[in-house]
Amino acid sequence: MFTGIVEETGKVLSFDAVEQSWRLVLEASKVTEGLQLGDSVAVNGCCLTAVAIESGQVEFDLLEESVRLTSIGEVGPGGVVNLERALLPTTRMGGHFVTGHVDGTGTIETIEVRGKDYFMRIHPATEDLKYVVHKGCIAVDGISLTVAEVDESGFVIWLIPHTMEMTNLHRKQSGDRVNLEYDLIAKYVEKLGR
């Protein structure tokens, strides 16, 4: 379980197909502190298991499904990813409950400065818009964000400068894909209503 409060961004050193999986190697400093083999780390919102840890470096194995259903495979060497260690019961609960189980991807239609703020509009799969509500929570590349507007084709998020600086969003452009995790409560409500 995560909060969607990104601890740091990490640099992709390599992402290669190996015998039984895909191996992602990242350069990171903060998330490797106290990290142990088998611990979970959200990488652009995708919950991954640490399989090797060295000073300033961590490695993960990804299944074919994770590569297919997320945007991680598009990052490539030199790319920047958002990182967050799993939530501890002794820490503050900022953001919202994020499982790290990416529901799908969306495409950034617009990301630009408007006045003193940053404006971002995302187009997800149309059938997933039922989980997006005005003032509701959503995780975009693992970042806990608040939906400012929603219509029949997408949703809008307004971003503060801190979020732009501390996450990979400052590198994003129109046309880029991002990982989306919809609010857990909305998914359970839908399931119970059937």
Summary of the structure (lengths in Angstrom):
residues: 194
radius of gyration: 16.2
end to end distance: 26.0
largest distance: 50.0
contacts: 609
relative contact order: 0.20
helix: 18%
strand: 43%
